[in-house]
Amino acid sequence: MFELNIWFYTGCILTIIGSLSTVWGPGVKDPIVRTLNTEIPSIGISLILLTYNHTLALLTFVATSIIVSLILLRAITRLEEIGAEL
């Protein structure tokens, strides 16, 4: 069986790397890449919570994915409405 420390440290690394990619992500022109940049930290947080409770990890992953996707899609459509360059 896998050690829980492996999942915890992998989640920490994914959260840090994903947060940094989200910060530098707005420089990317493709909206799909921007969305994927925000999914990496949510997977990392889910792996961290997976070491504590499986249900908590699943609920966190679903909630963060939905909320971040809705915010990004709204921001992208808002920018396209005003004619800003993506």
C-alpha positions in Angstrom: 0.0 0.0 0.0 1.1 3.5 -0.7 2.4 5.7 2.1 0.2 8.7 2.8 3.2 11.0 2.9 3.7 10.5 -0.8 0.2 11.8 -1.6 0.6 14.7 0.8 3.9 15.9 -0.6 2.8 15.4 -4.1 -0.3 17.5 -3.3 1.9 20.2 -1.8 4.2 20.3 -4.9 1.2 20.4 -7.3 -0.4 23.2 -5.3 2.7 25.3 -5.3 3.6 24.7 -9.0 -0.1 25.2 -10.0 -0.4 28.4 -8.1 2.7 29.8 -9.8 1.4 28.7 -13.2 -1.9 30.4 -12.4 -0.1 33.6 -11.6 1.9 33.6 -14.9 -1.1 32.1 -16.7 -2.8 35.4 -17.7 0.2 36.0 -20.0 -1.0 33.0 -22.0 -3.4 33.9 -24.9 -5.3 30.6 -25.0 -8.3 30.5 -22.6 -8.1 26.7 -22.4 -4.6 26.8 -21.0 -5.7 29.4 -18.5 -8.4 27.0 -17.3 -6.0 24.1 -17.1 -3.5 26.2 -15.1 -6.2 26.6 -12.4 -7.1 22.9 -12.3 -3.5 21.9 -11.2 -3.8 23.6 -7.8 -7.2 22.1 -7.2 -5.9 18.6 -7.8 -3.0 19.4 -5.4 -5.4 20.5 -2.7 -7.5 17.4 -3.3 -4.4 15.2 -2.9 -3.6 16.9 0.4 -7.1 16.4 1.7 -7.1 12.8 0.4 -4.6 12.0 3.2 -7.3 13.1 5.7 -10.6 12.0 4.3 -11.7 10.7 0.9 -15.1 12.4 0.9 -13.6 15.8 1.8 -11.1 15.5 -1.0 -13.8 14.6 -3.6 -16.1 17.5 -2.5 -13.2 19.9 -2.5 -12.1 18.9 -6.0 -15.6 19.2 -7.5 -16.3 22.5 -5.8 -13.1 24.2 -6.7 -13.3 23.0 -10.3 -16.8 24.3 -10.8 -16.2 27.6 -9.1 -12.9 28.3 -10.9 -14.3 27.3 -14.3 -17.4 29.5 -13.9 -15.3 32.5 -12.8 -12.8 32.1 -15.7 -15.5 31.6 -18.3 -17.4 34.7 -17.1 -14.1 36.7 -17.2 -13.3 35.5 -20.7 -16.8 36.3 -22.1 -16.7 39.7 -20.3 -13.3 40.5 -22.0 -14.6 39.4 -25.4 -17.7 41.6 -25.0 -15.7 44.8 -24.4 -13.3 43.8 -27.2 -10.2 43.3 -25.2 -7.4 41.2 -26.7 -7.1 37.8 -25.0 
